[in-house]
Amino acid sequence: MDHATEPTRHGAAHRVSRIDAAVAPETVLALQLVIEREHVGLSEALRRLVAYGELVYRAIREEHAEVLVRTDRTVREVVLL
């Protein structure tokens, strides 16, 4: 993993890491979906999906919360394996 310091949009510097990882086809599809729908680059799509995942992970594991996905017709519970 390589480390570098890059400026943020607000001018402050933050440390970033470069990683080389093999990912499953489902992960590539998820990244492509965010890239296309949100008009962002690969790094931003990855950052967003990881942030969403961390939010759900912490809610369930640390706060013992129930996380639900509700639509007009269904309610599904998010379960961590």
C-alpha positions in Angstrom: 0.0 0.0 0.0 1.4 3.4 -1.0 0.7 6.5 1.0 0.6 10.1 -0.3 -0.8 13.4 0.9 -3.4 15.1 -1.4 -5.3 18.3 -1.0 -9.1 18.0 -0.4 -11.7 20.2 -2.0 -11.5 22.5 1.0 -7.8 23.0 0.7 -6.8 20.8 3.7 -4.4 18.0 3.1 -5.3 14.4 4.0 -3.4 11.2 3.7 -4.5 8.8 1.0 -3.4 5.2 0.3 -3.1 3.5 -3.0 -4.0 -0.2 -3.1 -4.0 -2.9 -5.7 -6.8 -5.4 -5.1 -8.6 -8.0 -7.1 -12.3 -7.6 -6.8 -15.3 -9.8 -7.6 -17.4 -9.0 -10.7 -20.3 -7.9 -8.4 -18.0 -5.3 -6.9 -17.1 -3.9 -10.3 -20.8 -3.7 -11.3 -21.6 -1.8 -8.1 -18.8 0.6 -8.8 -19.9 1.1 -12.4 -23.4 1.7 -11.2 -22.3 4.6 -8.9 -19.9 6.0 -11.5 -22.7 6.1 -14.2 -25.6 7.3 -12.0 -23.6 9.8 -9.9 -21.2 11.0 -12.6 -18.1 10.5 -10.4 -14.8 8.8 -10.9 -13.7 5.4 -9.7 -12.0 6.7 -6.5 -15.1 8.7 -5.5 -17.4 5.8 -6.2 -15.3 3.5 -4.1 -15.1 6.1 -1.3 -18.9 6.4 -1.3 -19.6 2.7 -1.3 -17.1 2.1 1.5 -18.6 4.9 3.5 -22.1 3.5 3.1 -20.9 0.1 4.1 -19.1 1.4 7.1 -22.2 3.2 8.2 -24.3 0.1 8.0 -21.5 -2.0 9.6 -21.1 0.3 12.6 -24.9 0.6 13.1 -25.4 -3.1 13.3 -22.2 -4.2 15.0 -21.5 -1.4 17.4 -24.9 0.1 18.0 -26.8 -3.1 17.7 -29.3 -1.3 15.4 -31.8 -2.9 13.1 -31.2 -1.6 9.6 -34.2 -1.8 7.2 -34.7 -1.1 3.5 -38.3 0.0 3.0 -40.1 0.5 -0.3 -43.8 1.0 -1.0 -44.4 -2.8 -1.0 -41.6 -4.4 1.0 -39.4 -4.1 4.0 -36.1 -5.9 4.1 -33.6 -6.2 7.0 -29.9 -5.8 6.4 -28.0 -8.7 8.0 -24.3 -8.9 8.3 -22.8 -12.4 7.8 
